[in-house]
Amino acid sequence: MGPVEKVLVSGDFLETDHGEVGCENCHGGNPADKTKAGAHKDFDPHPSINNPEGACGECHEDIVSTAKDSLHATLSTFTTVLKTRSDMNKWHEIDEARKGHCAACHTSCGGCHVSRPKFAKKGFIDGHMFQKRSDPFNQCTACHGSRVGAEYYGSRGEGDVHVTKYDMDCVACHPAEEMHAAAPEGLKGRYHLKEMVNCEDCHQDLKYGSVRDHNLHVGKVQCQVCHSQTYVNCYSCHTGKDDEGLRYFQNQKEVEGMKIGLNYDKDEPNQTNKYILVRHEPTDPKLFDFYVKDAFTNFSNTPNWKRTSPHNIQRKTWQTANCNNCHGNRELFLDTKDLLDYEIEANAKVVVPDNKVPKKRKKVMPLNIDTSKVRHNMVVDAKWLHDNIGKKGVKIVDARGEGPYEKGHIKGAVPLDPIQSGLRHSWDDDFPMQLIADNELIEIIGEQGLKADDHIVVYDKDGKNAGFIIWVLEYAGATNVSYLDGGIEGWHEAGYHMSDEEVEPEEVAFGGTVNPGFTVDNDYVRANLDNNMVKIIDSRIVSQAKGLAKHGQAARAGRIPGSINLPLSALYMENGALKKPDELLWMLKKNGITPKHTVITSCNTGQLAGSAYFMFRYLGFDDVRVHDASWVNFCAVE
């Protein structure tokens, strides 16, 4: 959106109730003055932040009286937690750092009802038109995007059943009564807000319903323990200012996973559960070291593994698939070994000791997941690769792109990626983003010193590029291609180093035989829309598959009729690590996809589809084909 569009006031707005009020009544200024400077004297571009009572309160007095002190406006719980951990003799410096960083996210009436929040680059959404219901993309997830939005709309995991099946937006679960509620000073946490919604507000009488597991667990286990997917935990946030004085924050790492902890907060309203889902809060004792040293001398006063409610709910999850996926599964429960040294005391009440991990059940229903066809040779770990670097016939491909490759790569790796290596047509060609001619493709691969009978190991940072390159190599005729589990982060975690040595591969004849059956065109897809033995997998995020958003090059929003939306992030973990094959196969079976089917993977441009191809091949599917044209080209020729 251009700068002019961000401030454009539409003519239609002037016909609305707010438009008839007059600009000066909300923003100030002097409409009688004919000069620009005079007319804008004392003009306030953010009246609902700076003067909510005057700008909004004259008409919406009851709402503003509480909303001005709501969590969105004050972020008061941040202050509560920081004070709990702080050396109060240094509170002035700590609070200044808080205002510059933590408090930068707060918003007001305007940020939820007329424009993007200040934190999300501001700007009107629709020519100053007011919306009673907040826009989930431009407003809610414009701020709550990295966790909530990513989880809900399938940038991480399968997405949330409330949107995938029931088309619910944010306000459906978080109504005005909660959003406008005043957060009292000293509020311990957001779950202590009495207006905070609970699952039971909609899902009533669970304990006495027909589902046996509800009868056993309600009131003892937080709903999300059973119904959430894995989620991201952030570590060691550090703040500061760059050379130009701009504030920044940086997390040391992000780890996808799931941990169950003990309920440490006995004061929380309506909370009787013994077991809760916890997420790692990225604070550490050096959070504000740039501004004030040794600020958090009382860091251990409150946990930093906190109760969480991930927005990635599914009715059926790996936890609900079998009792013993939780019971007796020590790895799923927070352990002291999961904690950093400085966190041990703070989280003592959250850690689940061995004697409180529910015992494995003796009699459970078998899952009957056949893993015998899994192609384990298509995955190697960091140790295997480290031990085999330089061996005859072992070649390594870095699929991250030129920039990351030049900064450092695994020793001996050659660059080959979906965007910059010339493997696909450009947007200006007749077949945008589709693979180039076979002979040209094979020539590029050979220029990197790769042969069809080499053992080629491909890595990246999250699987999205590496999986695509594996498809390209197998399409071109490579016979032994593997994926580095965990990618470059897994390499680092294993303690191995990067190299900046320039690699000059000797061009060779690739020698492969192209497999045309590994790709399909639009005609093939249309011819099989009603074929029950063909499953078309839409690897895009939920919002695009449901037509709520679209790729910038797509003629329209939508999806291929009958396709199954399975976001790529449901197949790969955040850092490109792979879940266990039985869990992945169970998830596919839940979605009606089994190895007996022909699988066509599709997305917007073919890249995510190529990445999904690898996962299906790895899991033992024999007939997997990539819809190279994908949605952008499919909808363009309808």
C-alpha positions, 0 to 999 in steps of 0.5 A: 500500500502506497503512502497516499492510500494510507491517508486517503479519506474516501468520499463514502466516509463523509456519508457515515456517522463518523464522517458527519462529525467533522474532522476537527471534533476528533483530530483538532485543527482549525477548519476555518483557516485556509492555509495548510499550516493553520488548518493543521495547527494542533492536529492530532493524527492519533486521537484515540491514543492521545485523547480517547475520552475526547475523541471517542468518549463523547459518543462511546462513553461507556466503552472508552471508560474501560477500554482506555485501561484495557490490556490492548491499551496499557499492556499492564501485565508486562509491568506487573511481571517486570516489577516482580523480577526487577531490582526496584532501585533501578525501576526508572531505567527499566521502565524507560526500556519497557516503554521503548520496547514492550509498550510499543505494541499497545493500540487504541480504538483507532488501531482496532476499528479504522486503521492498522495499529501503530506498531503495524505501520499504520495506515487506513484500511478502507479510506477512514471507514470505521469497522465495528468488527476488527479486521483479522488480517490488517488489525488483529494478526498485524500485531499478533502475527508471529505466534497467533496469526501464524498458528491460526492460519497455518503458517505453522501447523495445520491451522486452527479448526475454528477457522478451517471448519467453522470460518471463525474470525478473532472476534468470534472468540474474543468479543468486545466484552473482553477486548474493552475490559479494564485491566486493573493495575497490578493484574498478575496475567491475562488469564486473571482478567475476569472477562477472559474467555474460556473454552467452556464458554462455548463447549459446555457440560463437557464433563458430563457429555458422551466423550469418555476422555472429557469425563476423565480429563475436564477440570484436571487437564487444560483443553489445549494439552490435548487439542493443540499442535506443536508451537514455537518457543522463543529464547533469550530476547535481547534489546538495544539500539542500533547505530542510528538510534533505532530500537530493536529486539532479537531472539537467540533462537526459536524451537518448535515443540510442546511441553506440559507443566504443572499448574503453578498459578493457584490464584487464576480464576476458574482454573482447577487443572493440574496439568497445563500447556506451557510456552517458553517466554523469551525473557532472560536476566540480560533482557535490558542490559543495553539500558541497565545492568543487573536489572532483574536480580529477582528473575526467579520470582516468577516462571518464564515457562508460562501457561499458553493457549496456542491458536492451533486447535484441532479436534483430533491431534497426535495426543488424542490419537492414543493415550500413551502418546501422553501417558508415560511420555516423559519427553512431553512433560517439562523436565529440569533438563529442559531449563537453562541454568538461570531458569531452574529456580524460577520454574521449579513449580512448573517442572513435572517430576517423574512421579507426576508423569501419568503412567503408561496405559496397559491397554490402548487401542492400536493406531495401525499405522504402517511405517514399513514403506518409509524411505529412511534413506531419504533422510540423514542427520548432521552426524552422518553428513559430518562423517561422510563429507568428502567421501566419493560420491557424496555431494552436498547442496545448499538450498538457502539462496546466495546470500546465506550461502556466501555468509557460510555453508557446510564444507563442500556444499554447492548452491542450488535454490528455487529462486536464484539458480535459474531452474524456473521460468521468470514471471515475465515468461509464458510459463511463470515459475514453472520448470525450464526445459529439461535439457536446460535444467539438467545442464544447470545441475551438471554445472554444480558438479552433480551426477545422477548416481551421486548421493546428494544431500540437500539442506536449508533452514526450514525445508521449504527450499530443500524439499523443492530441490529434492523434487527437481533432482528426482525429476531430473533423474537423480537416484539417491537424494537425501534431506538433512534433518533439522537443516542448518540449525540442526547442523549448528545444534550438533556442534558443527561449524560452517565454512566460507571456503569458495567451492568451485565445482567441476562441471559434469554430465549429470546423466539422469533420465527425466521422470515426466510422471513426477509433474502434472499440468492443469489439464491432468488436474482438471481431468482428475478432480472427481477421481477418488483415488487422486488426492490434490494437496493444497500446500498453502496457508489456510487463509489462501486456501479458504479465499481470505487472501491471495498471492500477489500474482494470482488473478483471484483468491480461491482453491482447486475444487476438491483439494485438501488443504494441508499447509506445508508447515504441518509437514515440517517443523519450524527449523526443518526438523521432521516429526516421527513418520508414524505421527505424520502418516497418522495426520495424513490418514486423518485427512483421508490421504493414504499411500494407496492414493495418487497424490498431486501437490499444489500451491501458488507457484509450485515451490511449496508443492515441490517441498511437499513432494519430498515429504510424501516420497519420504513417507512411502507414497509411490505415486507423487506428482507436483502440479508445477503450474499450481494456483497462479497459473491454474486460475489464470486460464480458467 
